[in-house]
């Protein structure tokens, strides 16, 4: 799987883990601020429990992308000589 695909899938799952509890709490009648805080905590806990492998893969993907961006091209090497 592509690095950007891993990041996108993980981000979408995290958004769902936040949006689903938020929607449920708002439908029940919670205050908007408290609902957002509680949904954030629930989303964090769900992510910690259900997404450890995906989090590791996304971390590796971000590392790979950083390595690619850190490598200097020909132009940068030429400019660094002066």
Beta strands, then each sheet from edge to edge (+ up, - down):
end
